[in-house]
Amino acid sequence: MLDPQISGQNIAVQVHGNALVYADPQHLKQIFMNLALNSIQAMLDASERKISLEISINKHHTKILFSDSGAGVAKENIDQIFEPFFSQKANGLGLGLSIVKNLTENNKGRIRLLQTGDKGACFELVFPLHP
């Protein structure tokens, strides 16, 4: 669905690993679409444009690291990024990451921001291995 934006912005997408994720497929689609849209918008001024997914599994859960090479999240905003109507963008509604968090939790998962600053953003999503 986002191929025109990804191709038009010369964004490289890398996926490492694979695993089953026990979650509603429509929720997963919305989660990754919202994360990708945020990444695309965060990389508008970046010299390197890359989205990376690292997927791993252990006996308890599936972990997905979703990272980009964008501007990252300002340290003073880290505690607010999952709050409804909080946005760092001039025209942003501030609902994307709030929706991501709610959908993740509705599927018994959790999300947190691992990395920010000039290295882009990295979100860790963890879903239980069994429903």
C-alpha positions as CSV (number, residue, x, y, z in Angstrom):
1,M,0.0,0.0,0.0
2,L,2.9,2.4,0.7
3,D,5.0,1.3,-2.3
4,P,4.4,4.6,-4.2
5,Q,5.7,6.7,-1.2
6,I,8.6,4.4,-0.5
7,S,9.7,4.2,-4.2
8,G,9.1,7.9,-4.7
9,Q,11.3,8.8,-1.8
10,N,14.1,6.4,-2.6
11,I,13.7,4.5,0.6
12,A,15.4,1.2,1.1
13,V,13.4,-1.4,3.0
14,Q,15.3,-4.3,4.7
15,V,13.6,-7.2,6.5
16,H,15.7,-9.6,8.5
17,G,14.2,-12.8,9.8
18,N,10.6,-14.0,9.9
19,A,8.2,-15.5,12.5
20,L,4.6,-16.0,13.2
21,V,2.8,-13.2,14.9
22,Y,-0.4,-14.1,16.7
23,A,-2.4,-10.9,16.2
24,D,-5.3,-9.7,14.1
25,P,-4.0,-9.3,10.5
26,Q,-5.8,-6.0,10.0
27,H,-4.4,-4.7,13.2
28,L,-0.9,-5.7,12.1
29,K,-1.4,-4.0,8.8
30,Q,-2.5,-0.8,10.5
31,I,0.4,-1.0,13.0
32,F,3.0,-1.3,10.3
33,M,1.4,1.2,8.0
34,N,1.3,3.9,10.7
35,L,5.0,3.2,11.7
36,A,6.0,3.3,8.0
37,L,4.2,6.6,7.4
38,N,5.9,8.1,10.4
39,S,9.2,6.9,9.1
40,I,8.6,8.2,5.6
41,Q,7.7,11.6,7.0
42,A,10.7,11.6,9.4
43,M,13.1,10.9,6.5
44,L,12.1,13.8,4.2
45,D,15.4,15.6,4.9
46,A,17.6,12.6,5.5
47,S,20.5,11.8,3.3
48,E,20.2,8.1,3.9
49,R,16.6,6.8,3.8
50,K,16.2,3.3,5.2
51,I,13.5,1.3,7.0
52,S,14.6,-1.9,8.7
53,L,12.6,-4.7,10.3
54,E,14.5,-7.2,12.4
55,I,12.3,-10.1,13.4
56,S,13.3,-12.7,16.0
57,I,11.5,-15.4,18.0
58,N,12.1,-17.3,21.2
59,K,9.9,-19.8,23.1
60,H,7.8,-17.0,24.6
61,H,7.4,-14.2,22.1
62,T,8.0,-12.7,18.7
63,K,10.0,-9.5,18.7
64,I,10.1,-7.0,15.9
65,L,12.5,-4.0,15.8
66,F,11.2,-1.4,13.4
67,S,13.8,1.3,12.7
68,D,14.4,4.1,10.3
69,S,17.1,6.6,9.5
70,G,15.0,9.7,10.0
71,A,15.2,12.6,12.4
72,G,14.3,10.5,15.5
73,V,12.3,11.7,18.5
74,A,13.4,14.7,20.5
75,K,14.3,13.7,24.1
76,E,11.8,16.1,25.6
77,N,9.0,14.4,23.6
78,I,9.8,10.7,24.4
79,D,7.3,10.4,27.2
80,Q,4.5,11.9,25.0
81,I,4.8,10.1,21.7
82,F,2.1,7.5,22.4
83,E,-0.3,10.1,23.8
84,P,-3.4,10.9,21.6
85,F,-3.1,14.2,19.7
86,F,0.6,14.7,20.4
87,S,2.5,15.4,17.2
88,Q,5.9,16.8,16.3
89,K,4.7,17.5,12.8
90,A,3.1,20.9,11.8
91,N,0.1,19.1,10.2
92,G,0.1,16.0,12.2
93,L,-3.0,14.8,14.1
94,G,-1.0,12.9,16.7
95,L,-3.0,9.7,16.4
96,G,-0.6,7.4,14.5
97,L,1.5,6.1,17.4
98,S,-1.4,6.2,19.8
99,I,-3.3,3.8,17.5
100,V,-0.2,1.7,17.1
101,K,0.1,1.4,20.9
102,N,-3.6,0.6,21.3
103,L,-3.6,-2.1,18.6
104,T,-0.5,-3.7,19.9
105,E,-1.9,-3.9,23.4
106,N,-5.2,-5.2,22.1
107,N,-3.3,-8.1,20.7
108,K,-1.5,-8.7,24.0
109,G,1.7,-7.1,22.8
110,R,3.8,-4.2,23.9
111,I,5.7,-1.4,22.2
112,R,8.4,0.9,23.3
113,L,10.8,3.3,21.8
114,L,14.4,2.0,22.0
115,Q,16.5,4.6,20.2
116,T,16.1,8.2,19.2
117,G,18.1,11.3,18.3
118,D,20.1,11.7,15.2
119,K,20.2,8.0,14.5
120,G,16.5,7.8,13.7
121,A,13.9,5.9,15.7
122,C,13.7,2.3,16.7
123,F,10.5,0.8,18.0
124,E,10.4,-2.6,19.7
125,L,7.2,-4.6,19.3
126,V,6.8,-7.8,21.3
127,F,3.9,-10.2,20.8
128,P,3.2,-13.4,22.7
129,L,4.1,-16.6,20.8
130,H,0.7,-18.2,21.5
131,P,-2.7,-16.7,21.5
